[in-house]
Amino acid sequence: MTIVERLKDDRGALSLEAVILFPVLILVLLLVVAFGRIGSADNAVDSAARNAARAASLERSGGSARTAGQQVARSVLSKQGLQCTSTAVSVSVGGFSAPLGEPASTTATVTCTVRLSDIGLPGLPGSKTLTSSFTSSIDSYRQRS
């Protein structure tokens, strides 16, 4: 076999291309998983904050509003299947001290830290903290205690 014939022979080229492209495809797949997990977690935290603020606004006192908001937020995160390494739920109850007839509101803030270290993507942080707030109006003419 001459040198020209050897240069034209492309046996093994497909194997070489596969060896080069396989890690790139795995990296892209892991990126899709990471962004999907972050997006899903962000939606769950938004939903928890929205539902917590709404539940708190339906209560008649600040103490029961805080308790209801925290319970609803944790319940929503659990039902969404989100496993937070740390969770914080804050419900503002200052609106419950407003006199009847004046506009008032309550705000729920939910913070969740999602673990990303199990994805195994180099350069990806071990966790990401997601925070969402939502404000819901309190009925101006509903009796409060």
Phi, psi and omega in degrees: 000131181276169181295322180296319179294323178294321180292330180278344181284121183248022177299135179090353181293323179295320178297318179295318178297319179296320179295325180283318185279333184302311178298326178294317178295320177296318179299316178297318178298317179294324175296319178298317178297316181297311180293326176295317179295318180295317179296316178296318179294321179297318177296320180294319179293319176300314180297320179296317179295317180297313181291325179294316179296319179294316179297320180294322182291342180274350181279168183257347180224160181296319181296314180289330178294316179298314181297314181297316180298316180294318180297315181295318181299312180295324178294317179296315179298321179293315180294330178283351180078019181275124179255100180272138175285332171213143182227138174226132178234123180238131179235120177279135184237014180299331180295340181285347178267358179289143178295155178301142180094345178263143179295140179214161180209167175228146182237132175250134177237125181242130178236131182222133176258119183259134180279131178240356185294337181284350178287326176078029180266121180300135179088349179279134179296157182291336180204165178222132180263125181247136180228139177217141177235149177215139180247135179233139181286144173261136180303122185295332186250013177269134182298137178237155178243000000 
